Amino acid sequence: MNINPDNWEYFDLEKVISVKIIRHLPSPALCGNFAFASVTIVKTNDGDTIRILDLCNVLDYKKNDTIKVLPQKKPAFSVMFPYIKIQNPTTNELETVNLDKRILKTAYGLLPR
């Protein structure tokens, strides 16, 4: 099963939230003719694990860092995302990392620069 942003459950952050980083993939490029976003899996203070998308963010954040995320609205245009694939040792097929398939709750947010 491949990563499918169409299956993500998008919601709008209502306020600034404090989160702990589980995994961060920086945007593969700065925005220009195309829009890119970083993909960050985080744990909220309420114990929820969610995905935060941040447009044009090429910065790196470390696992277990605690940061504040500011709300942003989902853009009306298409956005490209980085993702990780691993080789299944049994089938030799490239597969999406399990975390990317399990975490569906997704919001756009602004990570600290």
ZIURLIN-V864671 format. One record per residue. N is the residue number from 0. SS is DSSP state (alpha for helix, beta for strand, coil for the rest). PSI is psi in whole degrees, -180 to 180 (none if undefined). D_CENTER is the distance of its C-alpha to the mean C-alpha in Angstrom with 2 decimals. Layout:
BEGIN
n=N ss=SS psi=PSI d_center=D_CENTER
n=N ss=SS psi=PSI d_center=D_CENTER
END
This chain:
BEGIN
n=0 ss=coil psi=131 d_center=17.80
n=1 ss=coil psi=161 d_center=15.17
n=2 ss=coil psi=136 d_center=11.58
n=3 ss=coil psi=99 d_center=12.34
n=4 ss=alpha psi=-21 d_center=10.25
n=5 ss=alpha psi=-23 d_center=13.68
n=6 ss=alpha psi=-11 d_center=13.60
n=7 ss=coil psi=146 d_center=10.61
n=8 ss=beta psi=94 d_center=12.34
n=9 ss=beta psi=140 d_center=11.53
n=10 ss=coil psi=161 d_center=13.14
n=11 ss=coil psi=131 d_center=14.01
n=12 ss=coil psi=136 d_center=13.90
n=13 ss=coil psi=-23 d_center=17.66
n=14 ss=coil psi=174 d_center=17.95
n=15 ss=coil psi=135 d_center=16.66
n=16 ss=beta psi=150 d_center=15.18
n=17 ss=beta psi=131 d_center=15.45
n=18 ss=beta psi=159 d_center=12.89
n=19 ss=beta psi=131 d_center=13.09
n=20 ss=beta psi=129 d_center=10.46
n=21 ss=beta psi=-46 d_center=10.40
n=22 ss=beta psi=141 d_center=8.44
n=23 ss=beta psi=130 d_center=7.03
n=24 ss=beta psi=112 d_center=7.14
n=25 ss=coil psi=159 d_center=8.83
n=26 ss=coil psi=138 d_center=9.54
n=27 ss=coil psi=-14 d_center=12.37
n=28 ss=coil psi=161 d_center=14.75
n=29 ss=coil psi=156 d_center=15.78
n=30 ss=coil psi=148 d_center=16.19
n=31 ss=coil psi=-111 d_center=19.69
n=32 ss=coil psi=-22 d_center=20.95
n=33 ss=coil psi=154 d_center=17.48
n=34 ss=coil psi=132 d_center=14.25
n=35 ss=beta psi=156 d_center=11.20
n=36 ss=beta psi=150 d_center=7.81
n=37 ss=beta psi=156 d_center=5.81
n=38 ss=beta psi=119 d_center=2.32
n=39 ss=beta psi=122 d_center=3.60
n=40 ss=beta psi=127 d_center=5.48
n=41 ss=beta psi=160 d_center=8.46
n=42 ss=beta psi=128 d_center=11.97
n=43 ss=beta psi=169 d_center=13.76
n=44 ss=coil psi=-23 d_center=17.48
n=45 ss=coil psi=-4 d_center=18.32
n=46 ss=coil psi=2 d_center=16.99
n=47 ss=coil psi=144 d_center=14.22
n=48 ss=beta psi=123 d_center=11.07
n=49 ss=beta psi=169 d_center=8.15
n=50 ss=beta psi=132 d_center=4.45
n=51 ss=beta psi=128 d_center=4.38
n=52 ss=beta psi=130 d_center=4.50
n=53 ss=beta psi=114 d_center=7.48
n=54 ss=beta psi=134 d_center=10.17
n=55 ss=coil psi=21 d_center=12.15
n=56 ss=coil psi=105 d_center=10.86
n=57 ss=coil psi=4 d_center=12.39
n=58 ss=coil psi=161 d_center=13.05
n=59 ss=coil psi=141 d_center=12.55
n=60 ss=coil psi=149 d_center=12.10
n=61 ss=coil psi=149 d_center=13.84
n=62 ss=coil psi=140 d_center=13.39
n=63 ss=coil psi=-2 d_center=15.21
n=64 ss=coil psi=143 d_center=15.15
n=65 ss=beta psi=127 d_center=15.49
n=66 ss=beta psi=166 d_center=14.32
n=67 ss=beta psi=137 d_center=14.75
n=68 ss=beta psi=126 d_center=12.25
n=69 ss=beta psi=144 d_center=14.22
n=70 ss=beta psi=146 d_center=13.92
n=71 ss=coil psi=152 d_center=13.41
n=72 ss=coil psi=151 d_center=14.37
n=73 ss=coil psi=129 d_center=12.78
n=74 ss=coil psi=160 d_center=14.67
n=75 ss=coil psi=0 d_center=17.52
n=76 ss=coil psi=167 d_center=16.90
n=77 ss=coil psi=144 d_center=14.95
n=78 ss=coil psi=139 d_center=11.79
n=79 ss=beta psi=144 d_center=11.04
n=80 ss=beta psi=147 d_center=7.90
n=81 ss=coil psi=155 d_center=8.46
n=82 ss=coil psi=166 d_center=8.86
n=83 ss=coil psi=137 d_center=11.53
n=84 ss=beta psi=144 d_center=14.84
n=85 ss=beta psi=155 d_center=17.70
n=86 ss=beta psi=123 d_center=21.34
n=87 ss=coil psi=122 d_center=22.92
n=88 ss=coil psi=-22 d_center=26.21
n=89 ss=coil psi=-46 d_center=28.16
n=90 ss=coil psi=-13 d_center=27.36
n=91 ss=coil psi=11 d_center=26.19
n=92 ss=coil psi=148 d_center=23.51
n=93 ss=beta psi=128 d_center=20.02
n=94 ss=beta psi=153 d_center=17.62
n=95 ss=beta psi=142 d_center=13.94
n=96 ss=coil psi=138 d_center=13.00
n=97 ss=alpha psi=-39 d_center=13.84
n=98 ss=alpha psi=-38 d_center=10.82
n=99 ss=alpha psi=-26 d_center=8.80
n=100 ss=alpha psi=-31 d_center=11.87
n=101 ss=alpha psi=-37 d_center=12.49
n=102 ss=coil psi=111 d_center=9.55
n=103 ss=coil psi=-31 d_center=10.10
n=104 ss=beta psi=120 d_center=9.98
n=105 ss=beta psi=136 d_center=7.44
n=106 ss=beta psi=151 d_center=8.33
n=107 ss=beta psi=142 d_center=8.50
n=108 ss=beta psi=165 d_center=9.61
n=109 ss=beta psi=113 d_center=11.40
n=110 ss=coil psi=154 d_center=10.98
n=111 ss=coil psi=141 d_center=14.51
n=112 ss=coil psi=none d_center=16.02
END
